Amino acid sequence: MAALARLILAAGIGACAVAVVATVRIWDQGQRDERRPADAIVVMGAAQYDGRPSPVFAARIDHAIDLFHDGIAPRLIVTGGKADGDRTT
């Protein structure tokens, strides 16, 4: 029984350690500014509702505009498509 308890404890500590390392690495990456000049800024498509961008799409567009204004690239390219029933793309 004691061996099983130690095994469960070790697995729990290991899982916590993995979660902490992943959290630290994600936070560290988020703090880096890796902008560099480019030929174009590509905004990947996301949902839109009758011509109004979803919050995710709006955030992507806003970020691309900020990069454009900072002189990172001279062009913006917005991707996406039109599904059945959409009036706009």
PyMOL Python script that loads the backbone (N, CA, C, O; Angstrom):
from pymol import cmd

cmd.read_pdbstr("""\
ATOM      1  N   MET A   1       0.816  -1.190   0.000  1.00  0.00           N
ATOM      2  CA  MET A   1       0.000   0.000   0.000  1.00  0.00           C
ATOM      3  C   MET A   1       0.863   1.259   0.000  1.00  0.00           C
ATOM      4  O   MET A   1       0.568   2.214  -0.719  1.00  0.00           O
ATOM      5  N   ALA A   2       1.913   1.264   0.792  1.00  0.00           N
ATOM      6  CA  ALA A   2       2.777   2.441   0.872  1.00  0.00           C
ATOM      7  C   ALA A   2       3.436   2.715  -0.474  1.00  0.00           C
ATOM      8  O   ALA A   2       3.615   3.870  -0.860  1.00  0.00           O
ATOM      9  N   ALA A   3       3.794   1.656  -1.184  1.00  0.00           N
ATOM     10  CA  ALA A   3       4.425   1.846  -2.494  1.00  0.00           C
ATOM     11  C   ALA A   3       3.440   2.482  -3.474  1.00  0.00           C
ATOM     12  O   ALA A   3       3.825   3.337  -4.271  1.00  0.00           O
ATOM     13  N   LEU A   4       2.183   2.074  -3.421  1.00  0.00           N
ATOM     14  CA  LEU A   4       1.167   2.642  -4.299  1.00  0.00           C
ATOM     15  C   LEU A   4       0.956   4.122  -3.969  1.00  0.00           C
ATOM     16  O   LEU A   4       0.827   4.947  -4.873  1.00  0.00           O
ATOM     17  N   ALA A   5       0.920   4.451  -2.702  1.00  0.00           N
ATOM     18  CA  ALA A   5       0.751   5.847  -2.291  1.00  0.00           C
ATOM     19  C   ALA A   5       1.921   6.696  -2.775  1.00  0.00           C
ATOM     20  O   ALA A   5       1.726   7.817  -3.245  1.00  0.00           O
ATOM     21  N   ARG A   6       3.145   6.159  -2.661  1.00  0.00           N
ATOM     22  CA  ARG A   6       4.322   6.899  -3.142  1.00  0.00           C
ATOM     23  C   ARG A   6       4.273   7.081  -4.660  1.00  0.00           C
ATOM     24  O   ARG A   6       4.655   8.128  -5.182  1.00  0.00           O
ATOM     25  N   LEU A   7       3.801   6.054  -5.353  1.00  0.00           N
ATOM     26  CA  LEU A   7       3.692   6.147  -6.810  1.00  0.00           C
ATOM     27  C   LEU A   7       2.676   7.217  -7.207  1.00  0.00           C
ATOM     28  O   LEU A   7       2.926   8.012  -8.113  1.00  0.00           O
ATOM     29  N   ILE A   8       1.556   7.231  -6.542  1.00  0.00           N
ATOM     30  CA  ILE A   8       0.526   8.240  -6.826  1.00  0.00           C
ATOM     31  C   ILE A   8       1.046   9.634  -6.495  1.00  0.00           C
ATOM     32  O   ILE A   8       0.806  10.574  -7.253  1.00  0.00           O
ATOM     33  N   LEU A   9       1.742   9.783  -5.393  1.00  0.00           N
ATOM     34  CA  LEU A   9       2.326  11.066  -5.007  1.00  0.00           C
ATOM     35  C   LEU A   9       3.353  11.522  -6.043  1.00  0.00           C
ATOM     36  O   LEU A   9       3.363  12.688  -6.436  1.00  0.00           O
ATOM     37  N   ALA A  10       4.207  10.617  -6.479  1.00  0.00           N
ATOM     38  CA  ALA A  10       5.224  10.953  -7.479  1.00  0.00           C
ATOM     39  C   ALA A  10       4.560  11.364  -8.795  1.00  0.00           C
ATOM     40  O   ALA A  10       5.010  12.312  -9.437  1.00  0.00           O
ATOM     41  N   ALA A  11       3.503  10.670  -9.203  1.00  0.00           N
ATOM     42  CA  ALA A  11       2.792  11.027 -10.430  1.00  0.00           C
ATOM     43  C   ALA A  11       2.161  12.408 -10.301  1.00  0.00           C
ATOM     44  O   ALA A  11       2.186  13.192 -11.250  1.00  0.00           O
ATOM     45  N   GLY A  12       1.601  12.706  -9.147  1.00  0.00           N
ATOM     46  CA  GLY A  12       1.008  14.029  -8.912  1.00  0.00           C
ATOM     47  C   GLY A  12       2.046  15.134  -8.958  1.00  0.00           C
ATOM     48  O   GLY A  12       1.816  16.185  -9.557  1.00  0.00           O
ATOM     49  N   ILE A  13       3.187  14.900  -8.328  1.00  0.00           N
ATOM     50  CA  ILE A  13       4.270  15.890  -8.358  1.00  0.00           C
ATOM     51  C   ILE A  13       4.780  16.073  -9.784  1.00  0.00           C
ATOM     52  O   ILE A  13       5.050  17.195 -10.212  1.00  0.00           O
ATOM     53  N   GLY A  14       4.912  14.977 -10.514  1.00  0.00           N
ATOM     54  CA  GLY A  14       5.352  15.065 -11.908  1.00  0.00           C
ATOM     55  C   GLY A  14       4.380  15.857 -12.767  1.00  0.00           C
ATOM     56  O   GLY A  14       4.796  16.680 -13.582  1.00  0.00           O
ATOM     57  N   ALA A  15       3.092  15.615 -12.589  1.00  0.00           N
ATOM     58  CA  ALA A  15       2.083  16.340 -13.361  1.00  0.00           C
ATOM     59  C   ALA A  15       2.113  17.826 -13.035  1.00  0.00           C
ATOM     60  O   ALA A  15       1.980  18.663 -13.928  1.00  0.00           O
ATOM     61  N   CYS A  16       2.285  18.155 -11.766  1.00  0.00           N
ATOM     62  CA  CYS A  16       2.391  19.567 -11.373  1.00  0.00           C
ATOM     63  C   CYS A  16       3.640  20.201 -11.971  1.00  0.00           C
ATOM     64  O   CYS A  16       3.597  21.342 -12.432  1.00  0.00           O
ATOM     65  N   ALA A  17       4.749  19.473 -11.965  1.00  0.00           N
ATOM     66  CA  ALA A  17       5.993  20.005 -12.533  1.00  0.00           C
ATOM     67  C   ALA A  17       5.831  20.281 -14.023  1.00  0.00           C
ATOM     68  O   ALA A  17       6.284  21.315 -14.514  1.00  0.00           O
ATOM     69  N   VAL A  18       5.195  19.375 -14.740  1.00  0.00           N
ATOM     70  CA  VAL A  18       4.960  19.581 -16.176  1.00  0.00           C
ATOM     71  C   VAL A  18       4.089  20.812 -16.394  1.00  0.00           C
ATOM     72  O   VAL A  18       4.370  21.610 -17.288  1.00  0.00           O
ATOM     73  N   ALA A  19       3.044  20.981 -15.601  1.00  0.00           N
ATOM     74  CA  ALA A  19       2.163  22.142 -15.731  1.00  0.00           C
ATOM     75  C   ALA A  19       2.912  23.440 -15.461  1.00  0.00           C
ATOM     76  O   ALA A  19       2.715  24.427 -16.170  1.00  0.00           O
ATOM     77  N   VAL A  20       3.770  23.449 -14.442  1.00  0.00           N
ATOM     78  CA  VAL A  20       4.543  24.654 -14.119  1.00  0.00           C
ATOM     79  C   VAL A  20       5.510  24.991 -15.249  1.00  0.00           C
ATOM     80  O   VAL A  20       5.601  26.148 -15.661  1.00  0.00           O
ATOM     81  N   VAL A  21       6.228  24.000 -15.751  1.00  0.00           N
ATOM     82  CA  VAL A  21       7.181  24.244 -16.845  1.00  0.00           C
ATOM     83  C   VAL A  21       6.450  24.761 -18.082  1.00  0.00           C
ATOM     84  O   VAL A  21       6.920  25.704 -18.718  1.00  0.00           O
ATOM     85  N   ALA A  22       5.321  24.169 -18.434  1.00  0.00           N
ATOM     86  CA  ALA A  22       4.556  24.624 -19.598  1.00  0.00           C
ATOM     87  C   ALA A  22       4.078  26.061 -19.410  1.00  0.00           C
ATOM     88  O   ALA A  22       4.149  26.867 -20.338  1.00  0.00           O
ATOM     89  N   THR A  23       3.597  26.380 -18.221  1.00  0.00           N
ATOM     90  CA  THR A  23       3.124  27.735 -17.932  1.00  0.00           C
ATOM     91  C   THR A  23       4.250  28.748 -18.059  1.00  0.00           C
ATOM     92  O   THR A  23       4.068  29.802 -18.667  1.00  0.00           O
ATOM     93  N   VAL A  24       5.397  28.445 -17.501  1.00  0.00           N
ATOM     94  CA  VAL A  24       6.544  29.358 -17.564  1.00  0.00           C
ATOM     95  C   VAL A  24       6.998  29.554 -19.004  1.00  0.00           C
ATOM     96  O   VAL A  24       7.303  30.678 -19.403  1.00  0.00           O
ATOM     97  N   ARG A  25       7.049  28.493 -19.784  1.00  0.00           N
ATOM     98  CA  ARG A  25       7.481  28.612 -21.181  1.00  0.00           C
ATOM     99  C   ARG A  25       6.492  29.432 -22.000  1.00  0.00           C
ATOM    100  O   ARG A  25       6.906  30.238 -22.834  1.00  0.00           O
ATOM    101  N   ILE A  26       5.201  29.242 -21.779  1.00  0.00           N
ATOM    102  CA  ILE A  26       4.188  30.024 -22.493  1.00  0.00           C
ATOM    103  C   ILE A  26       4.296  31.493 -22.107  1.00  0.00           C
ATOM    104  O   ILE A  26       4.262  32.363 -22.978  1.00  0.00           O
ATOM    105  N   TRP A  27       4.423  31.776 -20.834  1.00  0.00           N
ATOM    106  CA  TRP A  27       4.553  33.162 -20.370  1.00  0.00           C
ATOM    107  C   TRP A  27       5.800  33.800 -20.960  1.00  0.00           C
ATOM    108  O   TRP A  27       5.747  34.934 -21.437  1.00  0.00           O
ATOM    109  N   ASP A  28       6.929  33.084 -20.934  1.00  0.00           N
ATOM    110  CA  ASP A  28       8.182  33.610 -21.456  1.00  0.00           C
ATOM    111  C   ASP A  28       8.058  33.933 -22.947  1.00  0.00           C
ATOM    112  O   ASP A  28       8.520  34.985 -23.389  1.00  0.00           O
ATOM    113  N   GLN A  29       7.453  33.056 -23.712  1.00  0.00           N
ATOM    114  CA  GLN A  29       7.283  33.301 -25.146  1.00  0.00           C
ATOM    115  C   GLN A  29       6.400  34.518 -25.388  1.00  0.00           C
ATOM    116  O   GLN A  29       6.644  35.292 -26.314  1.00  0.00           O
ATOM    117  N   GLY A  30       5.389  34.686 -24.566  1.00  0.00           N
ATOM    118  CA  GLY A  30       4.485  35.821 -24.705  1.00  0.00           C
ATOM    119  C   GLY A  30       5.151  37.156 -24.427  1.00  0.00           C
ATOM    120  O   GLY A  30       4.651  38.190 -24.870  1.00  0.00           O
ATOM    121  N   GLN A  31       6.251  37.165 -23.717  1.00  0.00           N
ATOM    122  CA  GLN A  31       6.961  38.396 -23.389  1.00  0.00           C
ATOM    123  C   GLN A  31       7.938  38.822 -24.481  1.00  0.00           C
ATOM    124  O   GLN A  31       8.475  39.928 -24.421  1.00  0.00           O
ATOM    125  N   ARG A  32       8.175  37.988 -25.456  1.00  0.00           N
ATOM    126  CA  ARG A  32       9.167  38.282 -26.497  1.00  0.00           C
ATOM    127  C   ARG A  32       8.549  39.085 -27.636  1.00  0.00           C
ATOM    128  O   ARG A  32       7.425  38.829 -28.067  1.00  0.00           O
ATOM    129  N   ASP A  33       9.311  40.052 -28.105  1.00  0.00           N
ATOM    130  CA  ASP A  33       8.908  40.822 -29.284  1.00  0.00           C
ATOM    131  C   ASP A  33       9.771  40.332 -30.436  1.00  0.00           C
ATOM    132  O   ASP A  33      10.944  40.692 -30.539  1.00  0.00           O
ATOM    133  N   GLU A  34       9.193  39.517 -31.294  1.00  0.00           N
ATOM    134  CA  GLU A  34       9.954  38.903 -32.381  1.00  0.00           C
ATOM    135  C   GLU A  34       9.593  39.510 -33.737  1.00  0.00           C
ATOM    136  O   GLU A  34       9.727  38.863 -34.775  1.00  0.00           O
ATOM    137  N   ARG A  35       9.131  40.769 -33.711  1.00  0.00           N
ATOM    138  CA  ARG A  35       8.793  41.420 -34.969  1.00  0.00           C
ATOM    139  C   ARG A  35      10.051  41.672 -35.786  1.00  0.00           C
ATOM    140  O   ARG A  35      11.099  42.019 -35.241  1.00  0.00           O
ATOM    141  N   ARG A  36       9.938  41.496 -37.096  1.00  0.00           N
ATOM    142  CA  ARG A  36      11.020  41.823 -38.016  1.00  0.00           C
ATOM    143  C   ARG A  36      10.401  42.210 -39.344  1.00  0.00           C
ATOM    144  O   ARG A  36       9.285  41.791 -39.650  1.00  0.00           O
ATOM    145  N   PRO A  37      11.102  42.997 -40.132  1.00  0.00           N
ATOM    146  CA  PRO A  37      10.527  43.425 -41.413  1.00  0.00           C
ATOM    147  C   PRO A  37      10.092  42.246 -42.276  1.00  0.00           C
ATOM    148  O   PRO A  37      10.723  41.188 -42.283  1.00  0.00           O
ATOM    149  N   ALA A  38       8.996  42.456 -43.002  1.00  0.00           N
ATOM    150  CA  ALA A  38       8.454  41.415 -43.875  1.00  0.00           C
ATOM    151  C   ALA A  38       7.897  42.072 -45.135  1.00  0.00           C
ATOM    152  O   ALA A  38       7.726  43.290 -45.189  1.00  0.00           O
ATOM    153  N   ASP A  39       7.617  41.255 -46.140  1.00  0.00           N
ATOM    154  CA  ASP A  39       7.026  41.764 -47.375  1.00  0.00           C
ATOM    155  C   ASP A  39       5.536  42.026 -47.216  1.00  0.00           C
ATOM    156  O   ASP A  39       4.984  42.906 -47.876  1.00  0.00           O
ATOM    157  N   ALA A  40       4.896  41.277 -46.358  1.00  0.00           N
ATOM    158  CA  ALA A  40       3.452  41.439 -46.156  1.00  0.00           C
ATOM    159  C   ALA A  40       3.056  40.873 -44.801  1.00  0.00           C
ATOM    160  O   ALA A  40       3.751  40.031 -44.232  1.00  0.00           O
ATOM    161  N   ILE A  41       1.935  41.350 -44.300  1.00  0.00           N
ATOM    162  CA  ILE A  41       1.329  40.841 -43.073  1.00  0.00           C
ATOM    163  C   ILE A  41       0.082  40.079 -43.500  1.00  0.00           C
ATOM    164  O   ILE A  41      -0.803  40.653 -44.135  1.00  0.00           O
ATOM    165  N   VAL A  42       0.000  38.800 -43.161  1.00  0.00           N
ATOM    166  CA  VAL A  42      -1.140  37.975 -43.543  1.00  0.00           C
ATOM    167  C   VAL A  42      -2.037  37.780 -42.319  1.00  0.00           C
ATOM    168  O   VAL A  42      -1.594  37.304 -41.274  1.00  0.00           O
ATOM    169  N   VAL A  43      -3.297  38.157 -42.472  1.00  0.00           N
ATOM    170  CA  VAL A  43      -4.284  37.992 -41.404  1.00  0.00           C
ATOM    171  C   VAL A  43      -5.114  36.766 -41.755  1.00  0.00           C
ATOM    172  O   VAL A  43      -5.845  36.770 -42.746  1.00  0.00           O
ATOM    173  N   MET A  44      -5.004  35.723 -40.951  1.00  0.00           N
ATOM    174  CA  MET A  44      -5.762  34.503 -41.193  1.00  0.00           C
ATOM    175  C   MET A  44      -7.237  34.737 -40.863  1.00  0.00           C
ATOM    176  O   MET A  44      -7.565  35.371 -39.860  1.00  0.00           O
ATOM    177  N   GLY A  45      -8.101  34.227 -41.703  1.00  0.00           N
ATOM    178  CA  GLY A  45      -9.531  34.436 -41.541  1.00  0.00           C
ATOM    179  C   GLY A  45     -10.097  33.776 -40.299  1.00  0.00           C
ATOM    180  O   GLY A  45      -9.518  32.837 -39.752  1.00  0.00           O
ATOM    181  N   ALA A  46     -11.225  34.281 -39.870  1.00  0.00           N
ATOM    182  CA  ALA A  46     -11.964  33.725 -38.739  1.00  0.00           C
ATOM    183  C   ALA A  46     -13.426  34.122 -38.948  1.00  0.00           C
ATOM    184  O   ALA A  46     -13.772  34.723 -39.965  1.00  0.00           O
ATOM    185  N   ALA A  47     -14.257  33.793 -38.009  1.00  0.00           N
ATOM    186  CA  ALA A  47     -15.687  34.039 -38.161  1.00  0.00           C
ATOM    187  C   ALA A  47     -15.999  35.524 -38.299  1.00  0.00           C
ATOM    188  O   ALA A  47     -15.334  36.387 -37.726  1.00  0.00           O
ATOM    189  N   GLN A  48     -17.041  35.781 -39.086  1.00  0.00           N
ATOM    190  CA  GLN A  48     -17.609  37.123 -39.180  1.00  0.00           C
ATOM    191  C   GLN A  48     -19.124  36.948 -39.185  1.00  0.00           C
ATOM    192  O   GLN A  48     -19.658  35.935 -39.635  1.00  0.00           O
ATOM    193  N   TYR A  49     -19.779  37.954 -38.677  1.00  0.00           N
ATOM    194  CA  TYR A  49     -21.231  37.870 -38.547  1.00  0.00           C
ATOM    195  C   TYR A  49     -21.857  39.008 -39.337  1.00  0.00           C
ATOM    196  O   TYR A  49     -21.908  40.148 -38.876  1.00  0.00           O
ATOM    197  N   ASP A  50     -22.330  38.685 -40.529  1.00  0.00           N
ATOM    198  CA  ASP A  50     -22.968  39.664 -41.411  1.00  0.00           C
ATOM    199  C   ASP A  50     -22.067  40.883 -41.621  1.00  0.00           C
ATOM    200  O   ASP A  50     -22.521  42.026 -41.572  1.00  0.00           O
ATOM    201  N   GLY A  51     -20.790  40.614 -41.855  1.00  0.00           N
ATOM    202  CA  GLY A  51     -19.837  41.679 -42.136  1.00  0.00           C
ATOM    203  C   GLY A  51     -19.120  42.221 -40.913  1.00  0.00           C
ATOM    204  O   GLY A  51     -18.210  43.040 -41.049  1.00  0.00           O
ATOM    205  N   ARG A  52     -19.502  41.788 -39.735  1.00  0.00           N
ATOM    206  CA  ARG A  52     -18.836  42.249 -38.506  1.00  0.00           C
ATOM    207  C   ARG A  52     -17.908  41.134 -38.023  1.00  0.00           C
ATOM    208  O   ARG A  52     -18.350  40.002 -37.829  1.00  0.00           O
ATOM    209  N   PRO A  53     -16.619  41.450 -37.827  1.00  0.00           N
ATOM    210  CA  PRO A  53     -15.684  40.396 -37.420  1.00  0.00           C
ATOM    211  C   PRO A  53     -15.962  39.899 -36.005  1.00  0.00           C
ATOM    212  O   PRO A  53     -16.378  40.659 -35.131  1.00  0.00           O
ATOM    213  N   SER A  54     -15.722  38.611 -35.802  1.00  0.00           N
ATOM    214  CA  SER A  54     -15.826  38.042 -34.460  1.00  0.00           C
ATOM    215  C   SER A  54     -14.732  38.670 -33.600  1.00  0.00           C
ATOM    216  O   SER A  54     -13.813  39.285 -34.140  1.00  0.00           O
ATOM    217  N   PRO A  55     -14.807  38.531 -32.282  1.00  0.00           N
ATOM    218  CA  PRO A  55     -13.762  39.082 -31.428  1.00  0.00           C
ATOM    219  C   PRO A  55     -12.359  38.565 -31.778  1.00  0.00           C
ATOM    220  O   PRO A  55     -11.388  39.319 -31.721  1.00  0.00           O
ATOM    221  N   VAL A  56     -12.256  37.299 -32.134  1.00  0.00           N
ATOM    222  CA  VAL A  56     -10.954  36.735 -32.512  1.00  0.00           C
ATOM    223  C   VAL A  56     -10.452  37.390 -33.793  1.00  0.00           C
ATOM    224  O   VAL A  56      -9.289  37.783 -33.876  1.00  0.00           O
ATOM    225  N   PHE A  57     -11.321  37.509 -34.786  1.00  0.00           N
ATOM    226  CA  PHE A  57     -10.933  38.111 -36.056  1.00  0.00           C
ATOM    227  C   PHE A  57     -10.597  39.590 -35.868  1.00  0.00           C
ATOM    228  O   PHE A  57      -9.632  40.088 -36.448  1.00  0.00           O
ATOM    229  N   ALA A  58     -11.385  40.284 -35.065  1.00  0.00           N
ATOM    230  CA  ALA A  58     -11.118  41.701 -34.799  1.00  0.00           C
ATOM    231  C   ALA A  58      -9.754  41.883 -34.147  1.00  0.00           C
ATOM    232  O   ALA A  58      -9.024  42.815 -34.486  1.00  0.00           O
ATOM    233  N   ALA A  59      -9.402  40.996 -33.211  1.00  0.00           N
ATOM    234  CA  ALA A  59      -8.092  41.093 -32.556  1.00  0.00           C
ATOM    235  C   ALA A  59      -6.971  40.864 -33.556  1.00  0.00           C
ATOM    236  O   ALA A  59      -5.945  41.543 -33.502  1.00  0.00           O
ATOM    237  N   ARG A  60      -7.154  39.908 -34.478  1.00  0.00           N
ATOM    238  CA  ARG A  60      -6.148  39.655 -35.513  1.00  0.00           C
ATOM    239  C   ARG A  60      -5.988  40.873 -36.416  1.00  0.00           C
ATOM    240  O   ARG A  60      -4.868  41.269 -36.741  1.00  0.00           O
ATOM    241  N   ILE A  61      -7.100  41.461 -36.816  1.00  0.00           N
ATOM    242  CA  ILE A  61      -7.058  42.634 -37.688  1.00  0.00           C
ATOM    243  C   ILE A  61      -6.392  43.801 -36.969  1.00  0.00           C
ATOM    244  O   ILE A  61      -5.539  44.475 -37.546  1.00  0.00           O
ATOM    245  N   ASP A  62      -6.771  44.047 -35.718  1.00  0.00           N
ATOM    246  CA  ASP A  62      -6.173  45.145 -34.949  1.00  0.00           C
ATOM    247  C   ASP A  62      -4.664  44.967 -34.810  1.00  0.00           C
ATOM    248  O   ASP A  62      -3.909  45.929 -34.951  1.00  0.00           O
ATOM    249  N   HIS A  63      -4.228  43.752 -34.539  1.00  0.00           N
ATOM    250  CA  HIS A  63      -2.794  43.483 -34.397  1.00  0.00           C
ATOM    251  C   HIS A  63      -2.076  43.721 -35.727  1.00  0.00           C
ATOM    252  O   HIS A  63      -0.991  44.302 -35.754  1.00  0.00           O
ATOM    253  N   ALA A  64      -2.680  43.275 -36.822  1.00  0.00           N
ATOM    254  CA  ALA A  64      -2.080  43.482 -38.140  1.00  0.00           C
ATOM    255  C   ALA A  64      -1.971  44.971 -38.460  1.00  0.00           C
ATOM    256  O   ALA A  64      -0.962  45.415 -39.008  1.00  0.00           O
ATOM    257  N   ILE A  65      -2.993  45.736 -38.126  1.00  0.00           N
ATOM    258  CA  ILE A  65      -2.960  47.181 -38.374  1.00  0.00           C
ATOM    259  C   ILE A  65      -1.854  47.833 -37.555  1.00  0.00           C
ATOM    260  O   ILE A  65      -1.142  48.704 -38.055  1.00  0.00           O
ATOM    261  N   ASP A  66      -1.705  47.416 -36.292  1.00  0.00           N
ATOM    262  CA  ASP A  66      -0.615  47.955 -35.463  1.00  0.00           C
ATOM    263  C   ASP A  66       0.743  47.652 -36.084  1.00  0.00           C
ATOM    264  O   ASP A  66       1.608  48.526 -36.145  1.00  0.00           O
ATOM    265  N   LEU A  67       0.935  46.410 -36.548  1.00  0.00           N
ATOM    266  CA  LEU A  67       2.192  46.048 -37.195  1.00  0.00           C
ATOM    267  C   LEU A  67       2.414  46.878 -38.464  1.00  0.00           C
ATOM    268  O   LEU A  67       3.527  47.333 -38.728  1.00  0.00           O
ATOM    269  N   PHE A  68       1.351  47.071 -39.243  1.00  0.00           N
ATOM    270  CA  PHE A  68       1.435  47.869 -40.461  1.00  0.00           C
ATOM    271  C   PHE A  68       1.849  49.303 -40.130  1.00  0.00           C
ATOM    272  O   PHE A  68       2.734  49.859 -40.781  1.00  0.00           O
ATOM    273  N   HIS A  69       1.218  49.899 -39.127  1.00  0.00           N
ATOM    274  CA  HIS A  69       1.541  51.276 -38.735  1.00  0.00           C
ATOM    275  C   HIS A  69       2.951  51.389 -38.163  1.00  0.00           C
ATOM    276  O   HIS A  69       3.572  52.448 -38.247  1.00  0.00           O
ATOM    277  N   ASP A  70       3.456  50.309 -37.587  1.00  0.00           N
ATOM    278  CA  ASP A  70       4.825  50.307 -37.066  1.00  0.00           C
ATOM    279  C   ASP A  70       5.855  50.100 -38.181  1.00  0.00           C
ATOM    280  O   ASP A  70       7.057  50.085 -37.916  1.00  0.00           O
ATOM    281  N   GLY A  71       5.398  49.942 -39.412  1.00  0.00           N
ATOM    282  CA  GLY A  71       6.300  49.811 -40.545  1.00  0.00           C
ATOM    283  C   GLY A  71       6.896  48.426 -40.736  1.00  0.00           C
ATOM    284  O   GLY A  71       7.926  48.283 -41.396  1.00  0.00           O
ATOM    285  N   ILE A  72       6.269  47.411 -40.172  1.00  0.00           N
ATOM    286  CA  ILE A  72       6.796  46.048 -40.297  1.00  0.00           C
ATOM    287  C   ILE A  72       6.698  45.557 -41.735  1.00  0.00           C
ATOM    288  O   ILE A  72       7.596  44.865 -42.214  1.00  0.00           O
ATOM    289  N   ALA A  73       5.610  45.908 -42.432  1.00  0.00           N
ATOM    290  CA  ALA A  73       5.422  45.476 -43.825  1.00  0.00           C
ATOM    291  C   ALA A  73       4.571  46.508 -44.556  1.00  0.00           C
ATOM    292  O   ALA A  73       3.761  47.199 -43.939  1.00  0.00           O
ATOM    293  N   PRO A  74       4.755  46.614 -45.877  1.00  0.00           N
ATOM    294  CA  PRO A  74       3.994  47.599 -46.647  1.00  0.00           C
ATOM    295  C   PRO A  74       2.609  47.119 -47.101  1.00  0.00           C
ATOM    296  O   PRO A  74       1.842  47.909 -47.652  1.00  0.00           O
ATOM    297  N   ARG A  75       2.277  45.856 -46.883  1.00  0.00           N
ATOM    298  CA  ARG A  75       1.007  45.304 -47.363  1.00  0.00           C
ATOM    299  C   ARG A  75       0.310  44.480 -46.285  1.00  0.00           C
ATOM    300  O   ARG A  75       0.952  43.842 -45.451  1.00  0.00           O
ATOM    301  N   LEU A  76      -1.022  44.510 -46.326  1.00  0.00           N
ATOM    302  CA  LEU A  76      -1.861  43.641 -45.493  1.00  0.00           C
ATOM    303  C   LEU A  76      -2.619  42.705 -46.421  1.00  0.00           C
ATOM    304  O   LEU A  76      -3.207  43.149 -47.407  1.00  0.00           O
ATOM    305  N   ILE A  77      -2.610  41.429 -46.118  1.00  0.00           N
ATOM    306  CA  ILE A  77      -3.361  40.442 -46.882  1.00  0.00           C
ATOM    307  C   ILE A  77      -4.303  39.746 -45.905  1.00  0.00           C
ATOM    308  O   ILE A  77      -3.866  39.177 -44.905  1.00  0.00           O
ATOM    309  N   VAL A  78      -5.602  39.798 -46.206  1.00  0.00           N
ATOM    310  CA  VAL A  78      -6.602  39.175 -45.344  1.00  0.00           C
ATOM    311  C   VAL A  78      -7.147  37.949 -46.061  1.00  0.00           C
ATOM    312  O   VAL A  78      -7.607  38.046 -47.198  1.00  0.00           O
ATOM    313  N   THR A  79      -7.097  36.794 -45.398  1.00  0.00           N
ATOM    314  CA  THR A  79      -7.571  35.556 -45.998  1.00  0.00           C
ATOM    315  C   THR A  79      -8.941  35.198 -45.450  1.00  0.00           C
ATOM    316  O   THR A  79      -9.399  35.777 -44.465  1.00  0.00           O
ATOM    317  N   GLY A  80      -9.574  34.261 -46.084  1.00  0.00           N
ATOM    318  CA  GLY A  80     -10.868  33.801 -45.617  1.00  0.00           C
ATOM    319  C   GLY A  80     -11.684  33.318 -46.794  1.00  0.00           C
ATOM    320  O   GLY A  80     -11.175  33.183 -47.907  1.00  0.00           O
ATOM    321  N   GLY A  81     -12.924  33.064 -46.548  1.00  0.00           N
ATOM    322  CA  GLY A  81     -13.784  32.572 -47.610  1.00  0.00           C
ATOM    323  C   GLY A  81     -15.220  32.952 -47.340  1.00  0.00           C
ATOM    324  O   GLY A  81     -15.538  33.587 -46.335  1.00  0.00           O
ATOM    325  N   LYS A  82     -16.069  32.557 -48.242  1.00  0.00           N
ATOM    326  CA  LYS A  82     -17.492  32.857 -48.126  1.00  0.00           C
ATOM    327  C   LYS A  82     -18.253  31.543 -48.055  1.00  0.00           C
ATOM    328  O   LYS A  82     -18.170  30.710 -48.958  1.00  0.00           O
ATOM    329  N   ALA A  83     -18.987  31.374 -46.979  1.00  0.00           N
ATOM    330  CA  ALA A  83     -19.797  30.177 -46.805  1.00  0.00           C
ATOM    331  C   ALA A  83     -21.202  30.434 -47.349  1.00  0.00           C
ATOM    332  O   ALA A  83     -21.587  31.586 -47.551  1.00  0.00           O
ATOM    333  N   ASP A  84     -21.954  29.385 -47.581  1.00  0.00           N
ATOM    334  CA  ASP A  84     -23.331  29.525 -48.036  1.00  0.00           C
ATOM    335  C   ASP A  84     -24.104  30.391 -47.056  1.00  0.00           C
ATOM    336  O   ASP A  84     -24.052  30.173 -45.845  1.00  0.00           O
ATOM    337  N   GLY A  85     -24.816  31.367 -47.581  1.00  0.00           N
ATOM    338  CA  GLY A  85     -25.619  32.249 -46.745  1.00  0.00           C
ATOM    339  C   GLY A  85     -24.912  33.521 -46.327  1.00  0.00           C
ATOM    340  O   GLY A  85     -25.568  34.450 -45.856  1.00  0.00           O
ATOM    341  N   ASP A  86     -23.593  33.600 -46.482  1.00  0.00           N
ATOM    342  CA  ASP A  86     -22.867  34.828 -46.138  1.00  0.00           C
ATOM    343  C   ASP A  86     -23.164  35.909 -47.176  1.00  0.00           C
ATOM    344  O   ASP A  86     -23.190  35.634 -48.376  1.00  0.00           O
ATOM    345  N   ARG A  87     -23.385  37.122 -46.717  1.00  0.00           N
ATOM    346  CA  ARG A  87     -23.574  38.242 -47.630  1.00  0.00           C
ATOM    347  C   ARG A  87     -22.256  38.960 -47.880  1.00  0.00           C
ATOM    348  O   ARG A  87     -22.116  39.668 -48.878  1.00  0.00           O
ATOM    349  N   THR A  88     -21.287  38.785 -46.981  1.00  0.00           N
ATOM    350  CA  THR A  88     -19.990  39.438 -47.121  1.00  0.00           C
ATOM    351  C   THR A  88     -18.890  38.430 -46.844  1.00  0.00           C
ATOM    352  O   THR A  88     -19.138  37.333 -46.344  1.00  0.00           O
ATOM    353  N   THR A  89     -17.682  38.819 -47.175  1.00  0.00           N
ATOM    354  CA  THR A  89     -16.524  37.986 -46.861  1.00  0.00           C
ATOM    355  C   THR A  89     -15.537  38.797 -46.060  1.00  0.00           C
ATOM    356  O   THR A  89     -14.481  38.289 -45.684  1.00  0.00           O
TER     357      THR A  89
END
""", "prot")
cmd.dss("prot")
cmd.show_as("cartoon", "prot")
cmd.util.cbc("prot")
cmd.orient("prot")
